Amino acid sequence: MGSIRKQIITKASTHETWSALCDVGALHTRLVPGFVVDTKLEADARIVTFGNGLVIRESIVAISDDMRRVVWSATTEQLKHYNGSAEVVTSGDGQTRVVWTADFLPDEAAPWIDSMMEQAITVMRKTLDRLAQ
């Protein structure tokens, strides 16, 4: 199983960052605008439309306010399995960090997933940093 981990440090507070991350229906407005152009909520899932035209149904597995962690999963024609988690962590020096981990099958999807995650995490940092201004 492939696994990729990305992390950023943002100027936004832990509270502001968690508020944006846990709003699972607002990826396109609060967390990664442009990278995601629409998010529609269903009972326990979200339909995510990416800027490149890809549309994926993601099941929301867990939202933990105590851990400041969101977990989701998806299957597509390209992926037999995808499990993602994103967590907001306050580091010892008071900085806010977002840690995003993706586990997936097949392993051969790694370059595609890594590229998508890198694009998303870059947009996420810029979006969150604007909250601190």
C-alpha positions as CSV (number, residue, x, y, z in Angstrom):
1,M,0.0,0.0,0.0
2,G,1.3,3.4,-0.9
3,S,1.5,6.2,1.7
4,I,2.2,9.9,1.3
5,R,2.5,12.5,4.0
6,K,2.5,16.2,3.5
7,Q,2.6,19.0,6.1
8,I,2.6,22.7,6.3
9,I,3.0,25.4,8.9
10,T,0.5,28.2,8.7
11,K,0.3,31.7,10.2
12,A,-3.3,31.0,11.1
13,S,-4.2,30.1,14.6
14,T,-5.0,26.5,15.6
15,H,-8.7,27.5,16.0
16,E,-8.9,29.2,12.6
17,T,-7.2,26.3,10.9
18,W,-9.4,23.7,12.6
19,S,-12.5,25.7,11.8
20,A,-11.6,25.6,8.1
21,L,-10.5,22.0,8.0
22,C,-13.5,20.5,9.8
23,D,-16.0,22.4,7.6
24,V,-16.0,19.4,5.2
25,G,-18.5,20.9,2.9
26,A,-16.5,24.0,2.2
27,L,-13.3,22.8,0.7
28,H,-13.9,25.0,-2.3
29,T,-14.4,28.2,-0.3
30,R,-12.5,27.8,3.0
31,L,-9.6,25.5,2.5
32,V,-8.4,24.9,-1.1
33,P,-10.3,27.3,-3.4
34,G,-9.5,26.8,-7.0
35,F,-7.9,23.4,-6.5
36,V,-11.5,22.3,-5.5
37,V,-14.2,24.2,-7.3
38,D,-17.3,22.6,-5.6
39,T,-18.2,20.5,-2.7
40,K,-21.6,19.0,-2.1
41,L,-22.6,17.2,1.1
42,E,-24.6,14.0,1.3
43,A,-25.6,12.1,4.5
44,D,-22.1,10.8,5.3
45,A,-20.1,11.9,2.3
46,R,-19.1,14.8,0.1
47,I,-18.9,15.0,-3.7
48,V,-15.7,16.9,-4.5
49,T,-15.2,18.6,-7.9
50,F,-11.5,19.4,-8.5
51,G,-10.3,22.2,-10.7
52,N,-9.0,19.7,-13.2
53,G,-12.5,18.3,-13.7
54,L,-12.1,15.2,-11.6
55,V,-15.2,14.4,-9.5
56,I,-14.9,12.0,-6.5
57,R,-17.3,10.9,-3.8
58,E,-15.5,10.9,-0.5
59,S,-17.0,9.1,2.5
60,I,-16.5,11.1,5.7
61,V,-15.2,8.5,8.2
62,A,-14.6,10.7,11.3
63,I,-14.4,14.3,12.4
64,S,-12.8,14.6,15.8
65,D,-12.8,18.0,17.6
66,D,-10.7,16.5,20.4
67,M,-8.0,15.4,18.0
68,R,-8.6,18.1,15.5
69,R,-8.6,15.4,12.8
70,V,-10.8,14.6,9.8
71,V,-10.7,11.2,8.1
72,W,-12.2,10.3,4.7
73,S,-12.1,7.5,2.2
74,A,-12.8,7.1,-1.5
75,T,-12.7,4.6,-4.3
76,T,-12.5,5.5,-8.0
77,E,-11.7,3.8,-11.3
78,Q,-8.0,4.6,-10.6
79,L,-8.0,3.7,-6.9
80,K,-9.0,0.5,-5.3
81,H,-8.5,2.1,-1.9
82,Y,-7.9,5.7,-0.6
83,N,-7.9,6.8,3.0
84,G,-7.0,10.3,3.9
85,S,-6.6,12.1,7.2
86,A,-5.7,15.7,8.0
87,E,-4.9,16.9,11.5
88,V,-4.2,20.3,13.0
89,V,-1.4,20.3,15.5
90,T,0.0,23.1,17.6
91,S,3.7,22.7,17.8
92,G,5.8,23.5,20.9
93,D,6.7,26.9,19.6
94,G,3.1,27.9,19.1
95,Q,3.0,27.4,15.4
96,T,0.0,25.7,13.7
97,R,0.8,22.7,11.6
98,V,-1.5,20.7,9.2
99,V,-0.5,17.1,8.7
100,W,-2.2,15.3,5.8
101,T,-1.6,11.5,5.2
102,A,-3.0,9.5,2.3
103,D,-2.9,5.6,2.1
104,F,-3.9,4.1,-1.2
105,L,-3.9,1.2,-3.6
106,P,-2.5,0.6,-6.1
107,D,1.0,1.7,-5.3
108,E,1.4,2.9,-8.9
109,A,-0.9,5.8,-8.2
110,A,1.8,7.5,-6.0
111,P,3.0,10.0,-8.6
112,W,-0.5,11.2,-9.4
113,I,-1.6,11.4,-5.8
114,D,1.6,13.1,-4.7
115,S,1.2,15.7,-7.4
116,M,-2.5,16.4,-6.4
117,M,-1.5,16.6,-2.7
118,E,1.4,19.0,-3.4
119,Q,-0.9,21.3,-5.4
120,A,-3.6,21.2,-2.7
121,I,-1.2,21.7,0.3
122,T,0.3,24.8,-1.5
123,V,-3.2,26.3,-1.9
124,M,-4.1,25.3,1.6
125,R,-1.1,27.2,3.1
126,K,-1.9,30.4,1.2
127,T,-5.6,30.2,2.1
128,L,-4.9,29.6,5.8
129,D,-2.2,32.2,6.0
130,R,-4.7,34.8,4.7
131,L,-6.8,34.1,7.8
132,A,-4.0,35.5,10.0
133,Q,-3.9,38.8,8.2
